[in-house]
């Protein structure tokens, strides 16, 4: 009964369904949901097997595993179990750009929306970023693009939903606590391409083997992007320039968001926007005016020569690797949170090369410490507040304090946004004399 669940209820009611709401938490712990359900006249029952017994359709939020025993039982008796994105699909007007990947989804989705709007092309942005797809139905129009960030949780249950332009940025280990194997995780993302129709386009990372494999699954036409070589048809990086099918798009050094991964995200966004009708000159101009997404390598402040960066959205090991790659050295890196079954040993080499120390917080601290032992000095600070204070007390002018946790936030925070806001607040409270 969070944003997507409440949006689903409102859409279902508009379509004439008889709706019941459920959640593992009692309604007393969800005052916002309680107030809305009461206003809408929707019954609530705390989650149990019995809740699903007479349902014809069950709409699950992204955070709910699709293989719960109660849901498997419901399927066996003929109930349809879908996610919120699939629910919205038949009612969403206009064409759709669907963007998935382990890292960079939010930045790329926001950038595509920015480019289209700056190019005079009507677009609305949502999905896993901001507005649930069900809540976008009423504002959708036939002449408009729906630019959607889509997670593996949202994609694993789609069937009728299809993207006119589908984008895969990269696929690396993530959410193994939910999907159990990398193959399952990659297959969930593959649904975005398997459901495409003839005449569609698939924008794919030519440097990522899993993304490359999606080309054989789609009825759409592939368009590639690469930071290592020329690709046709597609967009590539060579000698600090971005080239689109051999035509110069822009100097990559003009991209205002730092890090090589953001060059890749920009190429993917440019490809999607070009396919949606944006001219190359408009794309380049829009990229130059794009502001970094909050909690994505977001500069917070400089205090006594020390930079503070908030990358709270780095909730996977690969995202943290990309964050580390954006800096030359002098790092104090804050790691930890709720473990997602990931392997932290791949952080050993970049941390050894670039970090003064790793400051460990949250439930995953012990596992991370075990896997990083002897690679880099470790400090088990426990909380984000202690980590910030320790880093500032020991940092020298020219150093950078980087929050890039490689973990989910749910052990100590309600979301990665909450974690990032707390980090920024703690940093802003620091004083030069401390």
Beta strands, then each sheet from edge to edge (+ up, - down):
strand 1: 20-23
strand 2: 43-46
strand 3: 57-60
strand 4: 80-83
strand 5: 95-100
strand 6: 123-127
strand 7: 145-149
strand 8: 165-168
strand 9: 201-205
strand 10: 221-226
strand 11: 234-238
strand 12: 241-244
strand 13: 247-251
strand 14: 298-303
strand 15: 306-310
strand 16: 331-336
strand 17: 355-361
strand 18: 378-382
strand 19: 400-403
sheet 1: 1+ 2+
sheet 2: 3+ 4+
sheet 3: 6+ 7+ 5+ 8+ 9+ 10+ 11+ 12- 13+
sheet 4: 14+ 15- 19- 16- 17- 18-
end
